Amino acid sequence: MTSRVALLIFLFGGLAAAGQSGANPQGASLFKAAGDGDVAQVQKLLAQGVNVDARDANGDTALLWADGR
C-alpha cells in the first residue's frame, strides 16, 4: 500500500471519528502534510486536535489535498 493511500485511509477514518467543526490555526500544516503524503506528521497533528474538517480558501479539506486535487 502506498503512503498516499494509507494517508487517505487514515484521514477518512479521522473525518468519520472527529465530529469537529470550525477553523484551527494548524489546519494549514495539516493540508501541507496531507499534500506531501507525510503520514507521521498528519498523525501528530490529528493527535494535537487539528480540525480534520477545516477547509482551505477553495473549500477543500485535507482529505482532498491527500488525494492530490
GIBEL-V481754 format. One record per pair of residues at least 24 apart in sequence whose C-alpha atoms are under 10 Angstrom apart, sorted by the first residue. I is the first residue (numbers start at 1). J is the second residue. If there is no record, write none. Layout:
i: (I;I)
j: (J;J)
This chain:
i: (2;3;3;3;3;3;4;4;4;4;4;4;4;4;4;5;5;5;6;6;6;7;7;7;7;7;7;7;7;7;7;7;7;7;8;8;8;8;8;8;8;8;8;9;9;10;10;10;10;11;11;11;11;11;11;11;11;11;11;12;12;12;14;14;14;14;14;14;15;15;15;15;15;15;16;16;17;18;18;18;18;18;18;19;19;19;20;20;20;20;20;20;21;21;21;21;22;22;22;22;22;23;23;23;23;23;23;23;24;24;24;24;24;24;24;25;25;25;26;26;26;27;27;27;27;27;27;27;27;28;28;28;28;29;30;30;30;30;30;30;31;31;31;31;31;31;31;31;31;32;32;32;33;33;33;34;34;34;34;34;34;34;34;35;35;35;35;35;35;35;35;36;36;36;37;37;37;37;38;39)
j: (37;36;37;38;39;66;34;35;36;37;38;39;66;67;68;37;66;67;37;39;66;33;34;35;36;37;38;39;40;42;43;63;66;67;34;37;39;62;63;64;65;66;67;63;66;39;42;43;63;39;42;43;46;52;61;62;63;64;66;52;62;63;43;46;51;52;53;63;51;52;53;61;62;63;52;53;52;46;49;50;51;52;53;51;52;53;49;50;51;52;53;54;51;52;53;54;51;52;53;54;55;50;51;52;53;54;55;56;49;50;51;52;53;54;55;50;51;54;50;51;54;51;52;53;54;55;56;61;62;54;55;56;62;62;54;61;62;63;65;66;55;56;60;61;62;63;64;65;66;62;65;66;62;65;66;61;62;63;64;65;66;67;68;62;63;64;65;66;67;68;69;65;66;68;65;66;67;68;66;66)
